[in-house]
Amino acid sequence: MERGELPSASRALQYDLCPGSYWLEWYVRNVIKPKDIDDDDYDSTEGTFLHNVRMGFIPETELQFHQRWVIDRSKRFTEEVLFNLGLRWKNIEETLHEKRFWIHDTNTLKPVFSGRFDTLYLYNGGTMGIYEEYKMGWKGATFAPLNRQILVNVSAIYQNLRLRRITGILNQPRVFDAPVSYVVYEENTLRKGVKKAVDIHRRCMNPHAPRIPGGSQCKFCLGKRYCPEANALIDNVIQQFQPNENR
């Protein structure tokens, strides 16, 4: 794994809400090792394919008819956000794809989080950027201004490139409820984002961190089927809807 055992930006919300899930997932990956550990709710092979087409790694001529609209819609969302920011493609000076950055604790200088963005557009003399995260599934992710993955990734970009302003775009062409959203982070907010990532890392690295089940944090957790707290929560919910035998 390129990032080693560092927490991933894609799991930032999960580890923030349930810090104990980090070590549970580690145990599942390294000890239990179930065969279906990497199964997704949608075809991950197609999702990866569409990602690669969208970033130009695979030519669009490889698309099947039923996939064309996904890429076209995604491109249109990008252009709409650029327009809203007062930009055109001619303003983009450099485009980067799938580069991994690390966030470092400014006190210890140790890496605490790893993030790999999909696409980063640089403009204004390389002092400002637009980071775009593509989600090719049918289920919507958290709105960009509240999205921890967006926050951690823009914070990693900031700490490594020292941009003065970074816009984070969540581009979800297959989603029909709020398929695109974006948030603009200025330098003071980006510094806070670095501190937030350091705090999440500190809490989830604690081997005694609590496991706190809930809809958002359990959604993509690899260890939820083995989590006693998550199973207890499910049992409680089921009991609430069971008919009262005393009636």
Helices and strands as residue ranges (DSSP letters): G 9-11, H 12-17, H 21-27, I 28-32, H 44-54, G 60-62, H 65-84, G 89-91, E 94-97, E 100-104, E 111-116, E 119-123, E 128-134, G 144-146, H 148-161, E 165-171, E 180-186, H 187-204, H 215-218, G 224-226, H 228-241
